Amino acid sequence: MGSLLDTQTLEILAREDSSEDTVASAVKIARNAYEYWKEVPGTERSKLLRAIRSQLLRNMDEIVDTMIEETGKVVTEAVVSEVVVSCEVLSYYASHAASILKTRSVYPGLLINKRGYKRYEPLGVIGVISPWNYPLVLALGPVATALAAGNAVILKPSEYTPKTGILIGGLVAKAGAPEGLVQVITGHGPTGEALVRSGVDKIAFTGSVRSGKAVMRAASDSLTPVVLELGGKDPFIVCKDANLDRAARACVWGAFTNCGQTCMATERVYVVKEVYDEFVDKVISLTAKLHQGTAPSDDVGAVIHKGQLDIIDNHLADAIERGAKVVCGGGHVDVGGRPSMEPTVLLEVDHSMAVMREETFGPLLPIMKVENEDEALRLANDSQYGLNASIFAKDRRVIDKLVAGLRSGNVCVNDVMISYGIPSLPFGGIGDSGFGRSHGPEGLREMAHLKSVAEDRFGFSREPSWLPVPSWLAKAVKIGLDLLYRPGHDRTGSAAENTGNGTQTCVYINSKEVEIG
Ligand code: NAD
């Protein structure tokens, strides 16, 4: 850790806004650490990730308790959705980062006398700006990814979860990271903006659309690249052949886990008319049995703060005013001193209502009856967001049609939200849900600089096209083009990408990349 973390006074730091000067000095410290870390071999980077994982497990109770204190989430969520997924991300990159970042040669096309290859180099200093709803995994995940790619990191956790952020810094320090490699700065939006403007080499931002746009505006001044993981309004489609027991349970979990404060929560449900009544009955009966509170056995925790509750209240009031019916919940409840909303099921909803169009980020579950899958698809796509979507069906043709038709970064089939739990599966959005990816090879390569190299193979003293050009060249090329590209003779061929050790990792067949090893 850099000088910003005094392990004796974490609590005091946690309440402070870091000034622009503090941010600037953090970047300086990070640059020094980067100079060392970028040269460290992949095996050593992996060792650090595994050591962080060990520290996370060793300090799990403290981290879990801190998250609960800061957010009001229940213990199961803190352990299952945060600690488990963090361990998975750390393990995945510890095992695979080196091979994902290996130099790869590419098919040179006509230029068989050349070698083309791609190098993945560290970027430098990555600024990670994270939200409060999953304060561990959405901070530690990008931090670990940045480290795996050879970067130094400055983390700015949410102003609502600074202690969790600082504990993450502590884990990295205890794991033996070099001084200054990961630093934590605390503060509100302006501190985040100072980080964006500080000259870091990339910003990995997770948060609301509004803040994401502000980040992109600030980053544009210095052309600092950004990854934006933003909000969602995820649709959940139930087809007539769906396993309704599974669909109803998934829907209730998707809508109410973390008290609905999940970027890919189930925010709107479309059920085909044939199974609507049965599905709704199941959802209501499951929802009515949920326990809300702070006890270890409780299912649903708290709404984070009054501002979030106001948004939820407004969506509920707007829906009721426009004709929605509350069939479960709908009232306020105190959860460990936080005024919160009960898990609430709404029927007779439509797209004139904010609850079907804007991100609620709370425990409201609006369910709409639709004629058929086509109408469900049309309504699902009637949104500026595109983060995740769920489909419950058995017919393969229907599933494939919906998967292909959904405008969404991620799709879960007969499941909900689980895509984030698969560390090898890239995660990210389209439209207002942002761009860029976390997790998987793509998530790691977001944190790397891709350098393309073209190298001559034979060392002849000249190339045919170099000046002065031979007079026969243009004519010869014309004849060659006719032969090469005449109709019916496209050279789509196959092209191999090779890693440095000569292992073929994927081929291109008619322009499609196919991983083979
Ligand atoms: P938020 O946008 O209010 O804050 C997120 C972070 O950005 C915080 O650290 C905040 O201090 C910082 N910030 C705010 N303004 C900034 C600015 N102008 N410049 C730089 N940083 C700034 O979001 P939140 O309320 O903490 O989180 C909830 C939102 O995050 C929801 O919209 C949710 O959908 C989204 N989210 C998205 C994902 C995803 O992976 N796509 C995951 C979790 C949450």
Residues whose N, C-alpha, C, O or C-beta is under 5 A from the ligand:
A	BS01	NAD	I129 S130 P131 W132 K156 P157 S158 E159 G187 H188 G189 G192 E193 T206 G207 S208 V209 S211 A214 V215 E229 L230 G231 G232 C263 S433
